[in-house]
Amino acid sequence: MRTLSQLLLFLVTLLFSGWQAALHAYPLVETPPAPAPSSFLLVASQEMPDPRFHKTVLLVTMHGNTGHIGVIINRPQGITLDMIFPDHPGAKEFTLFYGGPVYPGQVSYLVRGGEAVAGSLTISKSTYLAYDMPILGELLSGKRRYRDLRVMHGVASWAPGQLENEIRLGGWYVQPLDEAAIFDHTPAGLWQEMYNRANRISL
């Protein structure tokens, strides 16, 4: 029998990638519990050659020793989470975001405040990137305390040294971690604000 997380993975993949992608979607390896050594924001430059990242802002951290992993934080999909989690009434208050082109059926979430999430990547003292579906259900149902929640499908990932090379080639600006930008800013205007900040443009 499929576990709950496998069923959710399959459902989201069907919603966004079709049957062919569903047959080739594999879950991420288990996230290491150790705190990430560094987390930051990536802002796509005007010269970004990959259209999948056009005008995107990403939260990026380390994924063990395998390179960087991140999620796009400014692409809401216009779909409320009750379509994926119908058993949790509170899910209708949240919009599903597109996190990146890798593992499009993988659900992940950023949670700020409350208890630490087991098996997650530590982004800061109060924010975690997690993949545990039962815990997400507790968050959506109000059984677990938190301050902010952002749920995505898909991630972005880079092999060791790949992201550094893309930055050197001018595809990205690196900005310090800013939790307010992630959780409090309107997604529609986030890229322009972060681009202006990276280039020190004052309006």
C-alpha positions in Angstrom: 0.0 0.0 0.0 1.1 3.5 -0.6 1.9 5.7 2.4 0.1 9.0 2.9 3.2 10.9 1.7 3.5 8.8 -1.4 -0.2 9.4 -2.3 0.2 13.1 -1.8 3.4 13.1 -4.0 1.5 11.2 -6.7 -1.6 13.6 -6.5 0.4 16.8 -6.7 2.5 15.4 -9.6 -0.7 14.6 -11.5 -2.0 18.1 -10.8 1.0 19.9 -12.1 3.0 17.6 -14.3 0.7 15.1 -15.9 0.9 11.3 -16.1 4.3 11.1 -17.7 6.0 13.1 -15.0 4.2 11.1 -12.3 5.8 8.0 -13.6 9.2 9.5 -13.3 8.9 11.5 -10.0 11.0 10.3 -7.1 11.0 11.6 -3.5 14.0 13.5 -2.2 16.5 11.7 -0.1 15.9 12.1 3.6 16.8 15.6 4.8 19.7 15.6 7.3 18.7 16.8 10.7 21.8 18.9 11.3 21.4 22.7 11.0 22.3 24.2 7.6 25.6 26.1 7.7 24.2 29.0 5.8 21.0 30.3 4.3 20.5 33.2 2.0 18.3 34.7 -0.7 19.0 34.4 -4.5 17.6 37.1 -6.8 17.5 36.4 -10.5 19.3 39.0 -12.6 18.1 40.5 -15.8 20.6 38.2 -17.6 19.2 35.0 -16.1 19.4 32.6 -19.0 17.0 30.0 -17.6 13.3 31.0 -18.3 12.2 28.8 -15.4 13.8 31.3 -13.0 12.8 34.5 -14.7 12.2 37.2 -12.1 12.4 34.7 -9.2 13.5 35.1 -5.6 14.7 31.9 -3.9 15.5 30.9 -0.4 18.7 28.7 -0.5 20.5 26.6 2.0 22.8 23.6 2.0 21.6 20.0 1.6 24.2 17.9 3.3 27.3 17.6 1.3 25.5 17.4 -2.1 25.2 21.0 -2.9 22.7 23.8 -2.5 18.9 23.4 -2.4 16.3 26.1 -2.5 12.7 27.0 -3.1 11.2 29.9 -5.1 9.2 32.1 -2.7 7.4 34.5 -5.1 5.4 32.2 -7.4 1.9 31.4 -6.0 -0.1 29.0 -8.1 -3.6 30.3 -7.4 -4.6 27.0 -5.9 -5.7 26.7 -2.3 -4.4 23.8 -0.2 -7.8 22.4 0.5 -7.7 20.9 -3.0 -4.8 18.8 -1.9 -5.6 18.4 1.8 -9.4 18.2 1.9 -9.5 16.8 5.4 -8.0 19.9 6.9 -10.5 22.9 6.8 -7.7 25.4 7.6 -5.9 24.4 4.4 -8.2 26.7 2.4 -6.5 29.7 3.9 -3.2 28.9 2.2 -2.1 29.1 -1.5 0.2 26.5 -3.0 3.5 27.9 -4.3 5.7 26.7 -7.1 9.1 25.9 -5.4 11.2 24.9 -8.4 11.5 22.6 -11.4 13.1 19.6 -9.6 10.8 16.9 -8.1 7.6 18.8 -9.2 5.5 16.4 -7.2 7.4 16.8 -4.0 5.6 18.8 -1.3 7.8 20.9 1.0 7.0 23.7 3.4 8.6 26.6 5.3 7.4 27.0 8.8 8.3 29.9 11.1 7.8 29.9 14.8 6.6 27.2 17.1 8.2 23.8 17.6 11.1 22.6 15.5 10.1 20.2 12.8 11.7 16.8 12.9 13.9 15.9 10.0 14.0 19.4 8.6 16.7 21.8 7.4 17.2 24.6 9.8 17.1 28.0 8.0 17.3 30.2 11.0 16.6 30.0 14.8 12.9 30.2 14.0 12.4 28.9 10.4 12.7 25.4 9.0 12.3 23.8 5.6 10.6 20.5 6.0 9.0 17.6 4.0 7.1 15.6 6.7 3.5 15.2 5.6 2.0 14.1 8.9 3.5 17.2 10.6 2.1 19.4 7.8 -1.3 17.9 8.5 -0.9 18.9 12.1 0.0 22.5 11.1 -2.9 22.8 8.8 -5.3 21.4 11.4 -4.1 23.6 14.2 -2.7 20.8 16.3 0.8 22.3 16.1 1.7 25.9 16.9 3.4 28.1 14.3 3.7 31.7 13.2 3.9 31.5 9.4 3.6 28.7 6.9 4.4 28.5 3.2 3.7 25.3 1.2 5.4 24.6 -2.1 5.7 21.8 -4.7 9.0 21.3 -6.4 12.5 22.6 -5.4 15.6 23.9 -7.0 18.9 22.2 -6.5 22.5 22.5 -7.7 25.5 20.2 -7.8 28.5 21.2 -5.8 30.1 24.3 -7.3 27.2 24.8 -9.8 25.5 27.6 -8.1 28.8 29.4 -7.4 29.5 29.3 -11.1 26.1 30.6 -12.0 26.6 33.5 -9.7 30.0 34.3 -11.2 28.4 34.3 -14.7 26.0 37.0 -13.5 22.8 34.9 -13.3 22.1 35.6 -9.6 22.4 38.3 -6.9 23.1 37.0 -3.4 21.2 38.7 -0.6 21.2 38.1 3.2 18.4 36.0 4.6 15.3 38.1 5.2 12.4 36.3 6.8 10.1 39.3 6.3 10.7 39.1 2.6 9.7 35.4 2.7 6.6 35.6 4.8 5.4 39.2 4.9 6.0 40.7 1.5 3.5 40.5 -1.3 4.9 37.9 -3.8 3.9 40.0 -6.9 6.3 42.8 -6.0 9.1 40.8 -4.3 11.4 40.3 -7.2 11.5 44.0 -8.1 12.1 45.1 -4.5 14.9 42.5 -4.1 16.4 43.4 -7.5 16.4 47.1 -6.5 18.0 46.2 -3.2 20.7 44.1 -4.8 21.5 46.9 -7.1 21.0 49.6 -4.5 18.3 51.3 -6.5 16.3 53.9 -4.6 12.8 54.9 -5.9 
